[in-house]
Amino acid sequence: MNINDYTNYMSSETLMGPNSARVLEELFKKYPLQLEKDDTVLDLGCGKGLTSLVIAKETGAKVYANDLWISAEENAGRFEDWGVGEQITPVCEDANDLSFDKGQFQALVSIDSYHYFAGKVGFFDNKILPFLDDKAVVLIGIPGIKDEYAGHSEELLSDWLGEEAYMFKSPREWKEIIGDHSRIEKVEAWEMECFENAWSEWFATNHKYACGDKQHFETIIKPYTCFVGIFVKLK
Ligand SMILES: C[S@@+](CC[C@H](N)C(=O)[O-])C[C@H]1O[C@@H](n2cnc3c(N)ncnc32)[C@H](O)[C@@H]1O
């Protein structure tokens, strides 16, 4: 993947936080998805669909772009404008209550959203695993706290995040939360390298939320937080 192919799509209109295309680029470099055109990928918490576009273009597979806050109609309009309306199906469902077919997806991607709904042991087994095909791959990139500060999110991050601080967990904590299951072959969680680029590209949009985040970057975001990459491979 060459991120420059997507520069025209990265803007204050499509970004909802640190550059999701940048985060996806690192995940794809580390764990390239090898999919056929009839395979299906779930982009869970896709926001305004930038990552869905990248997944569709880079893999050639069919993409289900699911989000809660952004309507399927709004995303459908963008996908039509971007010329990928045939390849990407927009859906608006709560990740706690998805209605896809069992075993439907060969891959699941989730950027900057999984921490909103999946931070409890058992969520992956009960709410995600049923929809994944055998040998499916999961790629997740989310903001979190560095391993050395695990367990201290509320104390360290509340001035920036308020009541959402508890959602920030460390790579080691996420590996434990996803846990073990007889269908899981491997889980890896690590601190991603794209942290500084993803944040600075968000600040460059001058979005009003980006300006708010920027005020906390040197004192809270940079010293205590990271981007957590998570890779899961099924048997
Ligand atoms: C910060 S935005 C990121 C969006 C996009 N992935 C990106 O990186 O630009 C977080 C997204 O998580 C989604 N989200 C939060 N809770 C959700 C839930 N329970 N089910 C589905 N999506 C959810 C929201 O709809 C929102 O678009």
The ligand as a Tripos MOL2 file, in Angstrom:
@<TRIPOS>MOLECULE
LIG
   27    29     1     0     0
SMALL
NO_CHARGES

@<TRIPOS>ATOM
      1 C1        -13.0370    8.0120   16.4950 C.3       1 LIG1
      2 S1        -14.2070    7.3370   15.3800 S.3       1 LIG1
      3 C2        -13.1510    6.5320   14.2570 C.3       1 LIG1
      4 C3        -13.7870    6.2280   12.9620 C.3       1 LIG1
      5 C4        -12.8920    5.6310   11.8900 C.3       1 LIG1
      6 N1        -12.5740    4.2530   12.1430 N.3       1 LIG1
      7 C5        -11.6380    6.4400   11.7460 C.2       1 LIG1
      8 O1        -10.5810    6.0140   12.2320 O.co2     1 LIG1
      9 O2        -11.7350    7.5240   11.1800 O.co2     1 LIG1
     10 C6        -14.8770    5.9970   16.3250 C.3       1 LIG1
     11 C7        -15.9760    5.2410   15.5980 C.3       1 LIG1
     12 O3        -16.3750    4.1410   16.4200 O.3       1 LIG1
     13 C8        -17.7310    3.9020   16.1410 C.3       1 LIG1
     14 N2        -18.3660    3.1820   17.2420 N.ar      1 LIG1
     15 C9        -18.3840    3.5290   18.5580 C.ar      1 LIG1
     16 N3        -19.1360    2.6550   19.2500 N.ar      1 LIG1
     17 C10       -19.6090    1.7510   18.3560 C.ar      1 LIG1
     18 C11       -20.4450    0.6050   18.4520 C.ar      1 LIG1
     19 N4        -20.9500    0.2200   19.6120 N.pl3     1 LIG1
     20 N5        -20.7110   -0.0820   17.3220 N.ar      1 LIG1
     21 C12       -20.2000    0.3010   16.1160 C.ar      1 LIG1
     22 N6        -19.3840    1.3580   15.9590 N.ar      1 LIG1
     23 C13       -19.1130    2.0850   17.0610 C.ar      1 LIG1
     24 C14       -18.3480    5.2680   15.9890 C.3       1 LIG1
     25 O4        -19.5250    5.1840   15.2350 O.3       1 LIG1
     26 C15       -17.2250    6.0820   15.3770 C.3       1 LIG1
     27 O5        -17.4080    6.3290   13.9990 O.3       1 LIG1
@<TRIPOS>BOND
     1     1     2 1
     2     2     3 1
     3     2    10 1
     4     3     4 1
     5     4     5 1
     6     5     6 1
     7     5     7 1
     8     7     8 2
     9     7     9 1
    10    10    11 1
    11    11    12 1
    12    11    26 1
    13    12    13 1
    14    13    14 1
    15    13    24 1
    16    14    15 ar
    17    14    23 ar
    18    15    16 ar
    19    16    17 ar
    20    17    18 ar
    21    17    23 ar
    22    18    19 1
    23    18    20 ar
    24    20    21 ar
    25    21    22 ar
    26    22    23 ar
    27    24    25 1
    28    24    26 1
    29    26    27 1
@<TRIPOS>SUBSTRUCTURE
     1 LIG1         1 GROUP 0 **** ****
